[in-house]
Amino acid sequence: MEPSSSNTVHRIAYIDTAKAICIFLMVVGHWTNIEWLRVYIYSFHMPTMFVISGFLYKPHSWKNTIVAFSTPLLCFSLLSLGVKIIIGEMSPYSISFPKTFFLIFHYRYGLGESLMTGDWFLWALIALRFMFGDISWMSGLKKYYIPIAIFSIIYMTLESRLISIDTIFRGYIIGRAIPCLPFFCFGFWLKNKQWEPKKLPLTIIILIFAVFLTVPPVNKATGIIDNGYGYSYIIFFICAIAISLLIFWISNKIPPNKFIVTISKGTFVVLGTHMPILLILNKLLPPKTEQILPFITIVLCYYIIIFCEKYCPILLGKIKH
């Protein structure tokens, strides 16, 4: 997810496909009650999104970044609030200040459940963007992204024996930038090396596929949002990086099409609308259709993205210059 100008940008087909795959898996992961499926999804889907974000990263003014992230957050949180009131999950009498403000700008744990599911991703991504270039006086850090990433990996691996990130950041969600940082930096590395999926030998692909089949069920990571990495962060990191490369390789084999590109451009929209759509569909459709709701949701998101792209591009994180 990258804020950008509304001008046409060069698109990388396998990146578009990988983004579309991961954002769809996010929808599935937030809805399914199939435990083994969640274990596999949470072993890599958000790390891969951070790898992609690092790969695509271009510095913007920190002011533009705030507008590009906060506007969709506000709008989609209000959408979720309206849906929750309509379906009876929230009472209109519960709306008050500052409680509702904190549910919208859910910047800290302990404020209740956020209205926009997955908003932690935005907070972490904002922090990483600020750190590596959106705040100009910090842009020099990008020269040292490799040692910074290594330090972050070592710290997260030893975190249980040191001071936890939740203690250091006093529960502020922006602290999730620390475990996400190595993945973001790996995206830098791939871009700097001009890496392409076709460079992966078949033997490596087979080895990574074996890792994908065996490691997640054993490690059972619960995801970055829970700060839960299974046995060890280093295992989680290596597994997620390996599977990310596999996703890129698979994505490179899939011919690009309008649906994939649209979903890729509209990951903000999918993030913000998928849960309200799922809740509405769950009320309207028979219980037997529960497992196919993510598929219906991603199709509906496709049309919402097209609408937003035409009439309200700011909801896609696009800033007009």
N, C-alpha and C positions, 0 to 999 in steps of 0.2 A: 504494500500500500504506500503510494508515494504521492504527495501533493505535487501538482504540476501546473504549467500554464495550459491554456485551452488550445494552444497550437498543436498541429500534428506532430507526433513523436515517432521515431523509429521503433518498431515493435520486434521483439525477439520471440519467435513462435513457441519454442519449448518453455520459455518463461511464462508466457500467457497460459499455456496448457497446465503447467505445474501450479500456477496460482489458482486456476479454476478448479483443479483437482483438490487442492488443499482447502480452499474455502468451502467447497461442497462437503468435504470430510468434516469440517468444523460444524456444519449444519447437522450432519449425521451424529457426530459426537455429542452435540448438545441435546439431542432428542432420543437417541436409541437407549434402550435398557439392556441391550445385549453386551454383557460384560467383556467377553473376549474381543469383540469388535472395538469397544472403547479403549481397551488396552493397546491394541495395534495403532489406532488413530492417534492416541495421546503420546505415543512414543516418538512421533516425528512431525505432525501436521503444523503446529505453530513454530517449532524451530525452522522448518523449511520456509515458512512465510518470512521469518526474520532473515534467513539466508537470501531470499529473493529481494527483500527490502534493502539489504546491504548492497546487493548486486546492482540494483537500479538507482541507488542513492545519488542524488545531485543536490548540492546545497541550495537552500532557499532562504530568504529573509525569515528570521524567527517569527516576525509578525505574521507573515503569510502562512507559516506552518501552524501557528495558533489558530488563525481563521479557518484554514483548511481542515483542521481536526475538530475544532470546537463547534463549528456550525453543524456538521452532520451529527455530532454527539448530542447537541441540544435538540435538533429536529427529530431524530430517531428516538430519543428518550421520551419526548413528548408524545410521539406516536405510540410507543409502548405503554405509556401511562394511560392514554385514551383507550387502547385495546383492553388493558387490564380492568379499567372501570366498566367498560361495556360488557365484558364476559363475567364480571363479578368477582375478580380476584382482588380488586382494591375498591374501597369506598370513596366516593367523591368528597366525603367529609374528612377523609384522612389527608387531604391535600392541605399543606400548610408550609409556611416559611419558618425556619430554614430546612425543615425535614425534606421537602420535595427537591429543594436546591441540591442537597447532598446526595439524593438518589439520582439526580441527573449528572452532576459533576462529582462522580463517586471516586474521589481521589485517595481515599483512605479506607482500610479495613475497619469494621466496626460501625459503619454508617448504615447498615442494612443492605439488602440485596439491590444492586444497581438496576436501573430501568433498561439500560442498553447492555444486553448480554455480550460479554467479550470486550468490554470497554478497557480492561486492563492492558490489552494489546496496544491501544492508542497511547496510553500513558507511557508505557515502556518505549514505544517507537519515538514519541516526542523527545524523551530524554536522550535517546541514542542520536537522533538527528541534531539536537542542540549540541551534544558533546563532540560530534565529528564534523561540524561545519555550519549549521544554521546560525549559531552564535559565532560571529566571525573571529573573536579573539581566542576561541577554543579550537579553531580549525586545524591548528598545528598538531593536535593530538592524532590526527589521521596518519601522520608520518610514522607514528609508533603503534599502529593498530595491532601488529603482531604481538609484541611484548605485552601490550595491554590485555589482549585476548588471552594470552598464556597465563598472566597473573589472575585474571578472572576465573579461568578454569581451575587453577590451583586453589584459589580461595573457595570456590563453590564446592570443590571436592572435599575440602577440609572444614567446610562451614559448620558441621555438627560439632566439631571440636573447638571452634572459634566462636566469634559473635555472629549470630544469624543476621541475615539481611533485614528481617523484620524488626530486629532490635536496633540495628544501625539506622534504619530509615523510619523507625517509630511507627510502623504500620502503613506508611505511605506507599501506594501501589507503584509509584515511579521507581521504587527499589527493585522491581522485577526487571529493570533494565540490566542489572548485573548478570543474572543467568542467561539473558537473551543476547548480551554483548558478544560472546564468542561466535554465535551464529551469524550475527550482523557482520562481524569482521570477516568471517569465512566468505561471505558474499563479496566483500572488498577483494579478497584474495583471488576468487574465481574471476572477477572482472579484470583485475590487474594482469592475471596470467592468460587472459583471453581464452579461458577454458571453454570447451564445447563437449556436449555429451558423447559425441561420436569418438572422442579420444579414449573412452573407457574400454579396456580390453574385455572380451567375453568372459575370461576367467575371473576377472574382478566382479563383473556383473553377477556371475553365479555365486561367488563368495558373499557378496552383499545380500543377495536374495536369501541365502542360508542364514545370514545374520538377522534379516527381517523376520524369517519364520521362527527362529529360536530364541532370540534375546528378549523381545518385548514380553512374551508370556512368563519368562523367568524373572525379569527385572520388575515388571508391573509398575512402571512410573505412572503417577497420577497427573503429571503436567506441571508446567511452570507456574500457573496461577495458584496451585496448592503448595508450591515449592517442594514438590514430591518427585524425586528422581529415582525411586527404587533403591537398590543397594548402594548406588554411588552416582554422583553427578557425572563423573568421567565416563562411566558406562553409558549413561543416558546421552551424553554429548557425542561420543563415538558412534553409537547406534543411530542417533538422529542424523548426523552428518552422512553416514553411509547410506541410509534410506533416502535422504534428500538427493544424493547423486543418482540413486536408482530411479527416483521419481523424475528427475531431469532426463535420464536416459529413456524411460518409458514415454515421457512427454514428447521427446524428439521423434518418436515413432508414430505419433498421432498427427494426422494432417490438420492444420489449423482451419477453423471455420468461424463464422460470425458469432455463433453462440458462445464458443470458448473465449473469443476476444472480448465480447461484451461482458461476460462474467468476470474476466480478468480486470477490465477497466472499472468494474463496479463493485470491487470487494468491500468498499465502505458501505455501499447500499445493502449488500448481502449481510454484512456484519450487523447493520442496524435494523434490518427489517425481518430477518429470518425467524426470530422468536415470536414477534407479533403474528406473523403469517402462520406459523406452526400452531399457535394457540387458537387462532380462529379456525383453521382447518380441523383441528382436533375436536372443536365444538360442533362443526357442521357435518363432518363425514363420519361414517360408521366406524366403530372400534377396530374392525378387521383391517382397516386401511392404515392403521397407525404407522406401520413400518415403511410405507411408501410416501409418507408425508414429506420427508426431505426432498424427494425427487420432484414432487409437485411444487414445493417451495422454491427450489432453484429455478424452475421454469417461470414461476410468477416473478421472481426477482429479475429475470432476464428482461421482462417487459417493463418493470419498474425502472431498471437501469436505462433502457432506451428512452423512457419518458424523461428521466432526470438529465440525461445527457443532452437532450434537446431543449428542455425548459429550465433546468436548475442544476447546472454542472457543478456548483459548489458542493452539492451533496455527494459528488464523486471525488471530492478533494481537489477540484480544479479551480485555479485562481486565474481570472482574466487580468492581463497586464495591459 
